[in-house]
Amino acid sequence: MSTLACRILDAFEKTPFAKDAVVCLWGDHGWHLGDNDQWAKMTNYEHATKIPLMIGCGGGACSGRSKAMVEAIDIMPTLLEEAGIKIPTCPTNAKASRKTLLCTEGKSLSSLLRKPSTPDDPDAASYSQFPRPEHPSKQPALSGFDLLCQSEGNVKKGSCPNKMGYTIRTAGYRYTAWVGFNKCSNSSCPDVLADWDTWYGEELYNHSTALLVGGKDSYDVETVNIANATGAQAVKAKLLKQLKAFNTKGF
């Protein structure tokens, strides 16, 4: 955290509002610095998808670190519950969910904030996705570009992503499936944009035996893809099933 941010928080804690406030600091992505032969953020690897997340409750009620699998979509229900506002879970039916004015697919972390050492659910997971190509090719102007290609604007026809990498991260593994992605517009869009019958590749990385330095993932994390290893097939099948169920639920 920057010196300026610390000074702001120190000043805020001297105000009468501090005892009731909830302060949240998070980032929307990580950053590659050459690891995995990548630069910046446009991947499904650990260093791009793992974000900083710190939440402090009023009066110092929340403290400590947790290894639990949480996601950015958990921030909103957490802050609302801390404010005394609970919102309903989104309907499992995707079409019904889209018509619901206010709901969440995330979970409140209020209990975890107060007991950060709580054992995590063995099936808990965080999900992300990123396309290939990540940006329209040979096109300097990106205005008007969107993943569904609903309004092409300055984007050249045929340059939209047609492959999507869906990834699931559990306590022990990261699994990524690369499948076809339906380009569509308006009423032609199918309910499920992922084409799970068009397969491009898969990745599986073992985090339970990741090279650790000082208790943290090292520069070399997620460099050995074990998706084709004989002993990894049961784990891979389980994670693929969980990943596909998450991305097609409600349809």
KOLFIKE-584772 format. One record per residue: x, y, z of N, C-alpha, C in turn. Coordinates in steps of 0.001 Angstrom, whole numbers, padded with zeros to 6 digits, always signed. Layout:
KOLFIKE-584772
XYZXYZXYZ;...
//
This chain:
KOLFIKE-584772
+000841-001179+000000+000000+000000+000000+000887+001242+000000;+000515+002262-000746+001336+003451-000879+001346+004266+000411;+002374+005110+000532+002482+005983+001701+001283+006918+001793;+000832+007418+000642-000313+008325+000627-001564+007628+001148;-001798+006383+000709-002973+005636+001171-002909+005412+002673;-001726+005116+003185-001578+004904+004632-001864+006195+005396;-001417+007308+004852-001668+008597+005512-003170+008910+005525;-003838+008588+004426-005282+008830+004360-006016+007975+005387;-005641+006694+005474-006290+005801+006440-005989+006224+007876;-004755+006640+008132-004397+007094+009481-005246+008298+009883;-005446+009207+008927-006256+010390+009215-007719+010012+009405;-008199+009054+008605-009591+008640+008699-009889+007973+010031;-008935+007199+010542-009135+006479+011803-009272+007428+012992;-008887+008685+012821-009017+009668+013889-010379+010353+013869;-011191+010029+012868-012515+010634+012761-013546+009767+013475;-014714+010317+013786-015772+009519+014451-016404+008478+013530;-016094+008532+012245-016704+007590+011307-015988+006245+011289;-014773+006208+011779-013952+005003+011650-014550+003785+012340;-015249+004015+013460-015755+002867+014231-016848+002107+013500;-017491+002731+012520-018575+002075+011786-018235+001799+010321;-017072+002218+009879-016744+002138+008452-016171+000779+008070;-016395+000427+006830-015774-000747+006231-014931-000252+005066;-013654-000562+005099-012730-000095+004066-012297-001285+003222;-012427-001150+001931-012070-002249+001014-011077-001745-000026;-010004-002472-000190-009014-002178-001219-008857-003414-002089;-009018-003252-003374-008849-004386-004276-008345-003906-005637;-007859-004829-006414-007433-004537-007781-008198-005434-008733;-008359-004997-009967-009170-005799-010899-008351-006859-011625;-007032-006845-011474-006214-007869-012119-004821-007864-011517;-004097-008947-011766-002692-008992-011399-001848-008498-012563;-000549-008862-012553+000332-008319-013589+001530-009235-013803;+001736-009608-015065+002909-010405-015428+004118-009502-015638;+005257-009959-015150+006513-009250-015370+007518-010173-016049;+007034-010883-017057+007893-011817-017777+007652-013262-017409;+006991-013514-016276+006667-014887-015901+005697-015480-016923;+005795-016774-017137+004995-017463-018165+005222-016859-019554;+006366-016176-019739+006685-015509-021007+005617-014490-021381;+005054-013836-020374+003970-012883-020597+004303-011534-019969;+003665-010499-020515+003765-009171-019938+002351-008606-019805;+002098-007941-018702+000811-007298-018442-000191-008294-017869;-001457-008245-018301-002529-008897-017546-003396-009843-018361;-003156-010006-019629-004155-010615-020506-004012-012132-020612;-004107-012815-019471-003999-014271-019453-004939-014836-018390;-004991-016173-018343-005715-016889-017292-004764-017435-016238;-003499-017033-016292-002524-017524-015334-002708-016871-013958;-002060-017476-012962-002164-017014-011587-001788-015546-011416;-000697-015142-012040-000204-013790-011814-001089-012720-012447;-002006-013099-013316-002943-012134-013896-004296-012164-013202;-004688-013327-012695-006033-013464-012125-006074-013305-010601;-004936-013412-009949-004910-013256-008489-004794-011773-008163;-005789-011234-007467-005833-009799-007217-005604-009475-005747;-005124-008277-005456-005055-007855-004053-006456-007584-003524;-006745-008028-002314-008050-007806-001707-007878-007691-000198;-008194-006521+000326-008137-006285+001770-009425-005591+002206;-010041-006110+003255-011267-005525+003785-011102-005338+005287;-011321-004124+005743-011223-003828+007167-012570-003394+007716;-012997-003996+008817-014289-003669+009424-014117-002594+010492;-015208-001916+010805-015191-000858+011791-014687-001326+013149;-013855-000504+013780-013358-000838+015104-012326-001950+015112;-011791-002311+013958-010782-003363+013886-011330-004750+014124;-012627-004941+013868-013259-006243+014124-012754-007325+013166;-012242-006922+012031-011770-007888+011033-010263-007763+010886;-009563-008845+011104-008113-008824+010970-007609-010215+010650;-006410-010296+010118-005823-011585+009764-005905-011860+008287;-005231-012915+007856-005205-013315+006458-005898-014662+006294;-006510-014845+005142-007212-016093+004866-006740-016679+003546;-006709-017994+003472-006353-018695+002246-007595-019149+001480;-008753-018702+001930-010010-019137+001305-010096-018661-000139;-010786-019444-000969-011027-019073-002361-012180-018075-002415;-011890-016855-002778-012919-015833-002892-012778-015154-004253;-013803-014369-004630-013809-013728-005940-014220-012266-005811;-013985-011508-006858-014371-010098-006859-015885-009939-006716;-016659-010915-007197-018114-010798-007079-018582-010955-005626;-017663-011323-004722-018010-011422-003309-017933-010073-002600;-017325-009082-003242-017119-007793-002578-018451-007089-002305;-019306-007010-003321-020568-006288-003169-021454-006873-002068;-021743-008174-002052-022585-008693-000965-021934-008557+000411;-020594-008569+000452-019897-008388+001727-020111-006980+002267;-019888-005975+001437-020034-004592+001879-021477-004286+002260;-022415-004850+001499-023822-004611+001820-024209-005261+003145;-023738-006483+003389-024073-007125+004661-023459-006365+005826;-022240-005862+005638-021615-005070+006690-022421-003803+006969;-023135-003326+005954-023969-002141+006117-025374-002495+006607;-025603-003788+006869-026908-004215+007357-027913-004485+006259;-027416-004649+005035-028304-004881+003892-027968-006231+003274;-028903-007143+003299-028704-008434+002649-029492-008471+001357;-028874-008988+000316-029560-009087-000969-029699-010559-001339;-030721-010899-002117-030962-012307-002443-029939-012867-003424;-029788-014164-003354-028960-014869-004336-029687-014890-005671;-028961-014745-006743-029575-014749-008074-030239-016097-008359;-031335-016100-009104-031976-017358-009487-031006-018257-010246;-031166-019549-010078-030283-020471-010796-030566-020473-012290;-031778-020101-012672-032108-019997-014089-031526-018694-014636;-030653-018788-015624-029942-017618-016127-030884-016559-016692;-031908-016969-017426-032830-016001-018018-033605-015258-016930;-034003-015983-015889-034705-015346-014784-033775-014395-014036;-032503-014784-013927-031536-013945-013239-031355-012606-013945;-031335-012639-015276-031149-011411-016039-032308-010437-015850;-033457-010954-015469-034629-010106-015283-034798-009657-013830;-033900-010128-012952-033977-009768-011537-033274-008436-011318;-033967-007517-010658-033444-006166-010492-032171-006137-009661;-032131-006874-008551-030958-006872-007686-030766-008248-007073;-029641-008855-007369-029295-010154-006788-027785-010314-006913;-027263-011377-006355-025820-011588-006436-025501-013061-006647;-024445-013307-007402-023900-014659-007539-022739-014853-006570;-022322-013771-005926-021237-013851-004965-021746-014234-003586;-020812-014383-002670-021171-014725-001287-020560-013688-000349;-021273-013375+000703-020746-012435+001686-019574-013070+002433;-018541-012278+002650-017352-012748+003354-017322-012273+004804;-018446-011759+005287-018488-011189+006637-018019-012172+007706;-018494-013396+007634-018083-014395+008642-016599-014714+008511;-016124-014823+007275-014716-015140+007045-013810-014019+007539;-014257-012772+007405-013444-011639+007852-013185-011709+009350;-014131-012242+010098-014003-012316+011549-013332-013608+012006;-013353-014618+011150-012668-015874+011456-011901-016321+010219;-010803-015621+009898-010071-015894+008650-009440-017286+008586;-009318-017946+009718-008716-019285+009719-009737-020386+009486;-010990-020014+009207-012038-021005+008951-011637-021911+007789;-011701-023243+007966-011341-024154+006865-012193-023898+005636;-011553-023917+004474-012261-023645+003231-013007-024888+002759;-014088-024665+002040-014824-025754+001396-013888-026423+000390;-013719-027744+000449-012793-028418-000474-013165-028242-001942;-014423-027942-002224-014854-027734-003603-014923-026249-003974;-014493-025373-003059-014527-023939-003341-013597-023617-004503;-014003-022658-005321-013213-022334-006502-013447-020888-006909;-012498-020351-007628-012631-019039-008254-012569-019242-009762;-013348-018455-010493-013464-018627-011938-013076-017348-012675;-012452-017518-013815-012099-016396-014679-012205-016865-016124;-012109-015912-017035-012063-016269-018452-011357-015167-019219;-010711-015564-020299-010051-014592-021164-009980-015165-022575;-010209-014314-023589-010309-014812-024965-008978-014824-025707;-008979-015474-026824-007916-015409-027818-008568-015304-029190;-008139-014377-030040-007148-013351-029712-007718-012364-028707;-006830-011817-027857-007333-010956-026791-007790-009596-027294;-007257-009170-028430-007685-007931-029053-007793-008162-030554;-008611-007379-031226-008696-007514-032685-007315-007382-033315;-007015-008262-034247-005696-008263-034869-005563-007175-035929;-004367-006609-035983-004024-005604-036991-005019-004446-036996;-005426-004047-035825-006430-002982-035741-006036-002025-034626;-005482-000856-034948-005029+000066-033912-006159+000693-033114;-007318+000917-033731-008437+001554-033032-009338+000492-032421;-009515+000529-031111-010301-000498-030427-011703-000030-030075;-012025+001215-030348-013354+001701-029997-014414+000947-030783;-015484+000579-030097-016556-000170-030750-016392-001664-030634;-015257-002124-030057-015010-003564-029946-015704-004136-028726;-016375-005249-028871-016878-005977-027717-016823-007467-028007;-016855-008261-026942-016636-009697-027081-017707-010378-027911;-018915-009823-027955-019993-010459-028694-020050-009975-030144;-019236-008995-030464-019228-008423-031816-020610-007896-032197;-021292-007333-031233-022627-006824-031514-022574-005506-032275;-021530-004732-032071-021363-003497-032834-019900-003407-033240;-019610-003632-034479-018225-003760-034899-017488-002425-034948;-018176-001308-035174-017519-000016-035151-016293+000009-036040;-015134+000295-035443-013891+000364-036203-013189-000978-036322;-013805-002020-035795-013159-003328-035800-013373-004034-037130;-012300-004563-037685-012407-005267-038957-013203-006550-038794;-014009-006860-039754-014826-008059-039711-013943-009293-039597;-014320-010201-038723-013578-011442-038560-012451-011357-037551;-012239-010175-036942-011123-010030-036015-011526-010226-034559;-012797-010517-034306-013251-010716-032931-012761-012062-032390;-012707-012195-031067-012265-013469-030487-013159-014625-030914;-012562-015760-031200-013356-016942-031513-012960-018132-030645;-012101-017874-029644-011698-018904-028690-011745-018283-027306;-012256-019045-026351-012324-018528-024979-011658-019505-024032;-010843-018979-023150-010220-019786-022115-010983-019641-020812;-011613-020717-020366-012350-020716-019099-011487-021416-018058;-011259-020744-016934-010347-021308-015945-010995-021418-014575;-010610-022447-013847-011078-022677-012484-009851-022851-011600;-009849-022145-010482-008730-022236-009532-009260-022761-008207;-008745-023888-007771-009069-024431-006460-007832-024310-005577;-007925-024793-004349-006775-024688-003449-005571-025450-003993;-005825-026541-004717-004722-027370-005168-004341-027247-006624;-005263-026751-007467-005005-026782-008903-005600-025571-009625;-005082-025333-010827-005743-024466-011799-005936-025283-013073;-007174-025273-013567-007491-025965-014812-008105-024965-015780;-007640-024968-017020-008156-024060-018044-008540-024846-019282;-009740-024614-019773-010224-025243-021004-010357-024172-022080;-009809-024449-023257-009910-023531-024399-010919-024106-025393;-012035-023404-025539-013119-023895-026395-013556-022791-027352;-014399-023167-028295-014921-022197-029245-015801-021170-028553;-015887-019995-029164-016694-018919-028605-017593-018378-029708;-018900-018356-029441-019873-017958-030453-019890-016450-030658;-019572-016042-031871-019705-014640-032247-021121-014438-032756;-021795-013427-032268-023198-013275-032606-023605-011817-032483;-024819-011529-032838-025343-010181-032669-026844-010250-032439;-027284-009391-031528-028708-009216-031252-029418-010534-030947;-030505-010820-031640-031329-011988-031333-030696-013304-031758;-029573-013238-032510-028950-014485-032955-028072-015105-031873;-027864-014389-030753-026984-014908-029711-027607-016113-029013;-026875-017210-028911-027402-018372-028178-027338-018114-026685;-028031-018930-025903-028006-018769-024451-026600-018966-023899;-025897-019958-024416-024545-020258-023951-023570-019881-025062;-022706-018917-024790-021775-018454-025813-020613-019428-026012;-020278-020182-024989-019191-021157-025122-019642-022351-025941;-018806-022751-026882-019069-023941-027696-018211-025077-027153;-018772-025841-026241-018002-026882-025559-017730-028091-026447;-018281-028091-027657-018001-029178-028598-016815-028849-029501;-016359-027609-029464-015194-027197-030251-014031-026978-029307;-013081-027890-029348-012032-027972-028343-010680-027576-028942;-009957-026693-028242-008651-026250-028726-007492-026673-027833;-007743-026887-026570-006656-027289-025683-007049-027159-024228;-006163-027611-023347-006428-027537-021920-005111-027445-021162;-005193-026869-019964-004029-026706-019108-004401-027125-017688;-003474-027774-017015-003675-028156-015619-002367-027922-014869;-002437-027138-013792-001253-026820-013008-001490-027201-011554;-000487-027835-010975-000576-028322-009602-000077-027248-008648;-000989-026671-007875-000604-025651-006900-000279-026249-005548;-000664-027484-005330-000354-028103-004042+001136-028398-003933;+001829-028501-005062+003274-028740-005045+004016-027606-005746;+003365-026424-005828+004001-025285-006488+005275-024893-005749;+006248-024423-006517+007499-023982-005929+007234-022722-005113;+007459-022804-003825+007181-021685-002947+008478-021037-002466;+008475-019737-002402+009600-018974-001881+009052-018028-000820;+009460-018228+000413+008943-017381+001485+007459-017542+001710;+006920-018731+001385+005503-018984+001578+004614-018446+000482;+005204-017905-000580+004416-017331-001668+004758-018025-002989;+003800-017996-003913+004064-018567-005231+005238-017852-005871;+006119-018615-006454+007315-018030-007032+007084-017602-008472;+008116-017048-009048+008111-016628-010446+007813-017806-011373;+008147-019026-010922+008025-020210-011774+006683-020930-011660;+005706-020338-010966+004433-021025-010791+003721-021180-012132;+003010-022295-012310+002228-022596-013515+003086-022621-014786;+004190-023320-014695+005054-023478-015872+005071-024908-016389;+004489-025846-015628+004460-027245-016050+003013-027688-016210;+002589-027868-017447+001220-028287-017747+001119-029801-017615;+000336-030274-016645+000229-031719-016405-001100-032280-016918;-001748-031564-017839-003067-031998-018314-003039-033386-018938;-001919-033773-019526-001836-035081-020179-001148-036138-019322;-000788-035777-018098-000122-036738-017223-001100-037829-016800;-000633-039061-016784-001497-040204-016462-002152-040045-015094;-001393-039617-014108-001915-039528-012755-002822-038333-012512;-002983-037477-013515-003779-036256-013327-005171-036345-013942;-005507-037465-014561-006752-037549-015317-008007-037442-014449;-007981-038015-013259-009156-037958-012384-009397-036527-011912;-008317-035839-011541-008433-034442-011105-008928-033584-012258;-008369-033800-013431-008761-033014-014600-010231-033207-014935;-010708-034428-014889-012113-034709-015189-013034-034021-014182;-012648-034040-012917-013457-033411-011860-013530-031897-012070;-012389-031277-012368-012354-029829-012542-013067-029397-013817;-012944-030184-014877-013658-029868-016120-015165-029906-015885;-015625-030919-015182-017056-031033-014885-017537-029825-014072;-016749-029434-013073-017113-028297-012224-017079-026992-013012;-016074-026837-013863-015945-025628-014680-017085-025502-015679;-017407-026593-016342-018483-026564-017335-019832-026326-016666;-020051-026940-015506-021318-026746-014791-021495-025288-014399;-020408-024651-013972-020476-023251-013564-020811-022350-014745;-020237-022625-015888-020412-021743-017050-021642-022064-017877;-022367-023113-017527-023610-023418-018251-024801-023507-017316;-024615-023125-016055-025717-023260-015087-026889-022363-015486;-028051-022903-015275-029248-022125-015548-029747-022208-016972;-029065-022965-017829-029507-023087-019230-030016-024497-019499;
//
